[in-house]
């Protein structure tokens, strides 16, 4: 092979080597980038799994608290487990998150409906949580430090929170077991609740019963109901009462 031909071949080989080195560098960067994306996805998945595990553990603990309290005083609880997510979201949807008045929740228990209200956009500082059980009160204060937690009997609503309200309430959301109470007690509660509410503001109540906990033909009260919530255990329905 002549010298010029050899030099030409040498340059061609050198060019090919440089091209391969560039290719190797690009492949290395691509692999490094893919590993970085994989690590990020792995971390995100780990966080997501961790969040679900924490939620599962919290729900398990809340269920155990509820069951234990139910065994101690079943008529006061009215349910053996916290409200399901679908039921809680249905109740929360009747509350306007853009309002300005306080929102009173009766019998929040471990806070499933409270969570749904906050996820629906309600400012926690607007919440007044009325709970009879002292242990649940401590739990609620820990979970929702911005909310006002009031320990006491919600069936004496005006006496319990009337003096605390600076403005009429924008909504009252109730998880109380109304059907375990005499009709006279239920009527007194709805009467006191409506006096604390702003005009057209809702009193939101769930029930497992097939009928309204409050008579629907009550003078001065308008009632509406949700569709049955079959995914809740047991199935439930939401009733909404307003001054009419």
N, C-alpha and C positions, 0 to 999 in steps of 0.2 A: 504494500500500500504506500502510495506517495505521501510525502510530508503534508502537503495541503489537504489531501483527503483525510489523513489521520487527524489533523487539527480541526477540520470540519466535524468529524465524528466525535472528537473530544468535546467540542462546543455543544453539539447536539445532546450528548450524554449529560453534560453539565446542566443544560437547560431542563432536561427531563428530571434530573435529581432535584433541582430547585423547585420545579413544579410539584413533585411528589412531597417535598418538605412543606410547601405551602398547603397542599392538600391535607397532609397529616396534621398540620397546625389547625386548619379549619375544622377537620374532623374532631380533633381534641377539644376545641372550643365548643363545638356542637354537643359532644358527649358531656362536657362539663356543664353546659347550659341545661341539658336534659336532666342531669343528676340534680342540679339546683332546683329545677321545677318539680322534680319528683320529691325532693326533700321538703319543699314548701307544701306540696299537696299532702305529703305524709303528716307534716306538722298540723296542717289545717284539719285533716281527717282525725288526727289524734285529739285535737281540741274539741271537735264536734262530738266524737265518741265520749270524751270526758264530760262534756256538757250534758249529753243524754244520760250518762251514768249518774251524774249528780242529780238530775231531774228525777230519774227513776228512784234513786235512794231517798230523795226528799219526799216523793209521793208515797213510797213504801212507809217511811217514818210517819208521814201525816195520816195515812190509813190506819196505822197501828195506834196512833194517838186518838183518832176518832173512834175506833172500835173500843179501846179501853174506856174512853169517856162515855160512850154509848152504854156499855155494860153497867157503868156506875149510875147513870141517870138517863135512861132511854127516852122518856117523854120530853126531856129538855132538849135532846139532840134532834130527834125526829128522823135521823138518817144514820146508817152505820158506816158511811164513807163520805169523804168530801165530794162536792159537786163535780161532775165530769167536765172535761174541757169544752165539749160542744154546748152543754147547758150553760156553763159559765160565760162562754162567748155570746150566746143568745141573749142572756140577761144584760151583758155589757153593751150590746148594740143598741139598746133602748136609751142609753145615756149619751147626751151630747157632750163630747170631750172639749168643745170650744166654749162652753159656758163659763160663768164666773162664780156662781154660788157654790156652797159646800155640797158634797155628795155623802149621804149617810148610808152606811152599810150595816144592816142588822144581822147579827149572828154570822160573822165572817169565818168563824172557826179557824182553820189553818191558812185561809187566804186564797182559795182557788178563784173565787169571783173577783177578789181584790186584784189578783194578777191580771185577770182578763180586762178589768177596767183600765189598769195602767197600760197594758198592751194596746188597748183601744185608743190611747192618747190622753187619758185623764191624768192631770197633774196630781201626784201623790199627796201634795200639800193640801189639796181640796178635800181629802178623804177624812171622814169621821167614822171610825170603826167601833161599833157598839157590841161588846162581847161580854157574856155572862161569866164564862169560865176563866179564872185567873191565870191558869197555865197557858191558855190560848192567847190571853192578853199579852203576856210576856213574849210569846212567840211572835205575835203581830208587831209589837213595838220593835223587836229586833229586826224583823224583815222589812218593815215599812217605817223607818225612823222619822220620815217627814209627815206621816199621817198622825192624826189625833186619835189615840186609842182610849175609849171610855169603858170602864168595867162597870157593869150593872145590868139590870133587868130591862130589856128593850120594850117590854109591855107597859113600862112607865115612861114612855118616850119623851113626852113634854117636860116632865120633871127632870129627866136625866140629861137632856141636851138642849132644851129650850133656851136656857140662859147662855149657852156656849155659842149659839149662832148669831153672827153679826148681821147676816142677810138671810132671806128665805133660802131653803135648800133647793138645789137644782134637780135633785133626784133622791129617792130613797130606794135602796136595793135590799131586798129582804130574803134571807135564807132561813127564817124562823119556821118551825113546824106548826103552822097555823092550825092545821086540821086536828091537832091534838088538843087544842084549846076550845073552851066553850064559845058559842057564837057571840055572846055578849063581850067576851074578851077581845075577839077579833074585830068586832065593830068599834070598840073603844080605841083599839090600835089604829085602824084606818082613819078614824075621825081625828085623832091626835096627829097622825102623819100628814094628813092633807092640810091641817092648819100650819104645819111647819114648811110646807112646800110652796114654791112660787107658782103663780097661775099657770096652768097647763103642764106643770112639771109632773113626772111620772112616779108612782109608787110601784115598784117592780117586784113581783113575788113569784117564786116557783112552787110547784106542788106536784106530788106523785098522784094526787087524786084525779078523778075524771071530771069533777065539777069544780067550780070556782071556790076558793077559800072564803071569798067575800061575796055576798049575794049580788048578782049582777044588776038587779033592779033596785038597788039602794038609791034613795033619793039624793040627788046632787052628786052622784058619782058615775063616771063613764068607764066602761071596762072593755078591754080588748085582750085577745089571747093569741099565743103563738101556735104554730102547728105542733103536734106531738113530737118530742125529741126522743126518737126510738133508740138512738145510740147511747143515751144515758142509761145507767143501770142503778135502779129500775127506770123505765121510761118516765119522762116528766113533761110538764108543760109550763110555760111562763104566762102569767097574767099581769096586765098593766092597768092600773087604776089612776084616774085623773079627776079633778073637780069638774063637774059638768053643769 
